[in-house]
């Protein structure tokens, strides 16, 4: 059996911290920033943590 490779699509979108939390980007900040106010844009810059159930499902791909 070969080496298990990590799915590239998941590594581009998610990041695992040292303590094992899985972080994702906030949605709706790719374009059309002129229609959003400053508070919305600042809030969207921060990464969000994924829930425990989804994190357990993703462990097989990470």
C-alpha positions in Angstrom: 0.0 0.0 0.0 1.4 3.4 -1.0 1.7 6.6 1.0 -1.6 8.3 1.7 -1.7 11.7 0.0 -3.5 14.7 1.2 -6.3 16.1 -1.0 -5.1 19.3 -2.5 -8.6 20.8 -2.7 -8.8 20.6 1.1 -5.3 21.9 1.8 -6.1 25.0 -0.2 -9.2 25.8 1.8 -8.4 24.6 5.3 -5.6 25.0 7.8 -4.9 22.8 10.9 -3.5 24.6 14.0 -0.9 23.1 16.3 -3.7 22.1 18.7 -5.7 20.3 16.0 -8.3 22.9 15.3 -9.4 23.2 11.6 -9.7 26.8 10.3 -11.5 28.0 7.2 -11.8 31.4 5.5 -15.0 33.4 5.9 -17.1 33.4 2.7 -18.3 36.4 0.7 -15.0 38.4 0.6 -13.7 37.4 -2.8 -15.0 40.3 -4.7 -17.8 43.0 -4.6 -16.2 44.7 -1.6 -17.7 48.1 -2.5 -21.1 47.1 -1.3 -19.9 46.0 2.1 -19.1 48.4 5.0 -15.8 48.5 6.8 -17.0 46.5 9.8 -18.2 43.6 7.6 -14.9 43.5 5.7 -12.9 43.5 9.0 -15.0 40.7 10.4 -14.6 38.6 7.3 -10.8 38.7 7.4 -10.7 36.5 10.5 -10.6 32.7 10.1 -13.4 30.6 11.4 -13.1 27.3 13.2 -15.0 24.3 11.9 -17.3 22.3 14.2 -16.2 19.1 15.9 -18.4 16.8 13.7 -17.1 18.1 10.4 -13.5 18.1 11.8 -13.8 14.4 12.5 -15.1 13.7 9.0 -12.2 15.6 7.5 -9.5 13.8 9.4 -9.4 11.0 6.8 -8.5 13.6 4.1 -6.0 15.6 6.1 
